[in-house]
Amino acid sequence: MPGPAPEVPIVLSDAERAELEKLRRSGTTEARLSRRARIVILAADGESNSAISRKVGLERDCVIDWRRRYAEGGVEALHDKHRSGRPPDFSPSGQAPASRAGLHAAV
């Protein structure tokens, strides 16, 4: 029975580390992107996947996936991929339109 998959080595340049630190610390960065940046920084610092998993509160498999994605595509790979399907139907004010069924049910 094979053991755990080998950890993908992450080596960061000063510029890459600075960009990831900026993402991690920015108050306007989505929490999930900030967490992904932290995963990469911890991996570059030599932390194991299990240790990173405990520190960021994600399953070990998720840490492995984000580490691999960064190794294959850099910072851009940490952003969510475009998903197919119908886009959400929201009004310009950010509120979902009231459905006729919902209006009649409330009356």
SEDRENDREN-949000 format. One record per residue (C-alpha): z, x, y; residue in one letter. Coordinates in nm, 2 decimals. Each point is the difference from the previous one (the first is absolute). Example, Ala and Ser with C-alpha at 12.3 -4.5 7.8 and 13.67 -1.06 7.14 Angstrom:
<nodes>
node w = 0.78, u = 1.23, v = -0.45, residuo = A
node w = -0.07, u = 0.14, v = 0.34, residuo = S
</nodes>
This chain:
<nodes>
node w = 0.00, u = 0.00, v = 0.00, residuo = M
node w = -0.10, u = 0.16, v = 0.33, residuo = P
node w = 0.25, u = 0.06, v = 0.27, residuo = G
node w = -0.02, u = -0.11, v = 0.36, residuo = P
node w = -0.32, u = 0.06, v = 0.20, residuo = A
node w = 0.01, u = 0.33, v = 0.19, residuo = P
node w = 0.08, u = -0.04, v = 0.37, residuo = E
node w = -0.29, u = 0.04, v = 0.23, residuo = V
node w = 0.08, u = 0.30, v = 0.22, residuo = P
node w = 0.00, u = -0.07, v = 0.38, residuo = I
node w = -0.05, u = 0.28, v = 0.25, residuo = V
node w = 0.00, u = -0.10, v = 0.37, residuo = L
node w = -0.14, u = 0.20, v = 0.29, residuo = S
node w = 0.21, u = -0.01, v = 0.32, residuo = D
node w = -0.24, u = -0.25, v = 0.15, residuo = A
node w = 0.02, u = -0.23, v = -0.31, residuo = E
node w = 0.38, u = 0.02, v = 0.00, residuo = R
node w = 0.01, u = -0.08, v = 0.37, residuo = A
node w = -0.23, u = -0.30, v = -0.05, residuo = E
node w = 0.21, u = -0.13, v = -0.29, residuo = L
node w = 0.32, u = 0.05, v = 0.19, residuo = E
node w = -0.15, u = -0.19, v = 0.30, residuo = K
node w = -0.08, u = -0.29, v = -0.24, residuo = L
node w = 0.34, u = 0.01, v = -0.16, residuo = R
node w = 0.19, u = -0.01, v = 0.33, residuo = R
node w = -0.21, u = -0.22, v = 0.21, residuo = S
node w = 0.16, u = -0.33, v = 0.09, residuo = G
node w = -0.34, u = -0.17, v = 0.00, residuo = T
node w = -0.12, u = 0.11, v = -0.34, residuo = T
node w = 0.02, u = -0.26, v = -0.28, residuo = E
node w = 0.30, u = 0.06, v = -0.22, residuo = A
node w = -0.22, u = 0.04, v = -0.31, residuo = R
node w = -0.21, u = 0.27, v = 0.16, residuo = L
node w = 0.31, u = 0.18, v = 0.12, residuo = S
node w = 0.14, u = -0.01, v = -0.35, residuo = R
node w = -0.32, u = 0.14, v = -0.14, residuo = R
node w = 0.01, u = 0.29, v = 0.25, residuo = A
node w = 0.35, u = 0.07, v = -0.11, residuo = R
node w = -0.10, u = 0.01, v = -0.36, residuo = I
node w = -0.26, u = 0.27, v = 0.08, residuo = V
node w = 0.24, u = 0.20, v = 0.21, residuo = I
node w = 0.26, u = 0.00, v = -0.27, residuo = L
node w = -0.26, u = 0.10, v = -0.26, residuo = A
node w = -0.11, u = 0.29, v = 0.21, residuo = A
node w = 0.36, u = 0.10, v = 0.03, residuo = D
node w = 0.01, u = 0.03, v = -0.38, residuo = G
node w = 0.19, u = -0.32, v = -0.09, residuo = E
node w = -0.07, u = -0.15, v = -0.34, residuo = S
node w = -0.16, u = -0.34, v = -0.03, residuo = N
node w = 0.33, u = -0.14, v = -0.13, residuo = S
node w = 0.20, u = 0.14, v = 0.29, residuo = A
node w = -0.25, u = -0.13, v = 0.25, residuo = I
node w = 0.01, u = -0.34, v = -0.18, residuo = S
node w = 0.38, u = -0.02, v = 0.05, residuo = R
node w = -0.02, u = 0.11, v = 0.37, residuo = K
node w = -0.27, u = -0.24, v = 0.11, residuo = V
node w = 0.09, u = -0.29, v = -0.22, residuo = G
node w = -0.33, u = -0.04, v = -0.19, residuo = L
node w = -0.08, u = 0.02, v = -0.37, residuo = E
node w = -0.09, u = 0.34, v = -0.13, residuo = R
node w = -0.35, u = -0.12, v = -0.09, residuo = D
node w = -0.06, u = -0.10, v = 0.37, residuo = C
node w = 0.11, u = 0.35, v = 0.11, residuo = V
node w = -0.24, u = 0.15, v = -0.25, residuo = I
node w = -0.29, u = -0.22, v = 0.13, residuo = D
node w = 0.06, u = 0.08, v = 0.37, residuo = W
node w = 0.04, u = 0.37, v = -0.07, residuo = R
node w = -0.33, u = -0.01, v = -0.19, residuo = R
node w = -0.18, u = -0.20, v = 0.27, residuo = R
node w = 0.11, u = 0.24, v = 0.27, residuo = Y
node w = -0.12, u = 0.30, v = -0.21, residuo = A
node w = -0.34, u = -0.17, v = -0.04, residuo = E
node w = -0.05, u = -0.13, v = 0.35, residuo = G
node w = 0.25, u = 0.13, v = 0.25, residuo = G
node w = 0.18, u = -0.21, v = 0.26, residuo = V
node w = -0.28, u = -0.26, v = 0.01, residuo = E
node w = 0.07, u = -0.08, v = -0.37, residuo = A
node w = 0.35, u = -0.11, v = 0.10, residuo = L
node w = -0.13, u = -0.30, v = 0.19, residuo = H
node w = -0.06, u = -0.32, v = -0.19, residuo = D
node w = -0.34, u = -0.05, v = -0.15, residuo = K
node w = -0.22, u = -0.28, v = 0.12, residuo = H
node w = 0.05, u = -0.29, v = -0.23, residuo = R
node w = -0.27, u = -0.25, v = -0.10, residuo = S
node w = 0.05, u = -0.37, v = 0.04, residuo = G
node w = 0.03, u = -0.26, v = 0.27, residuo = R
node w = 0.17, u = 0.13, v = 0.31, residuo = P
node w = 0.31, u = -0.19, v = 0.12, residuo = P
node w = -0.07, u = -0.30, v = 0.22, residuo = D
node w = 0.22, u = 0.05, v = 0.31, residuo = F
node w = -0.05, u = -0.12, v = 0.35, residuo = S
node w = -0.01, u = 0.25, v = 0.29, residuo = P
node w = 0.36, u = -0.07, v = 0.07, residuo = S
node w = 0.10, u = 0.13, v = -0.34, residuo = G
node w = 0.11, u = -0.34, v = -0.13, residuo = Q
node w = -0.15, u = -0.15, v = -0.31, residuo = A
node w = -0.18, u = -0.33, v = 0.08, residuo = P
node w = 0.18, u = -0.31, v = -0.10, residuo = A
node w = -0.17, u = -0.18, v = -0.29, residuo = S
node w = -0.06, u = -0.37, v = 0.01, residuo = R
node w = 0.19, u = -0.04, v = -0.33, residuo = A
node w = 0.30, u = 0.18, v = 0.15, residuo = G
node w = 0.00, u = -0.21, v = 0.31, residuo = L
node w = -0.01, u = -0.33, v = -0.19, residuo = H
node w = 0.26, u = 0.11, v = -0.25, residuo = A
node w = 0.25, u = 0.07, v = 0.28, residuo = A
node w = -0.05, u = -0.35, v = 0.15, residuo = V
</nodes>
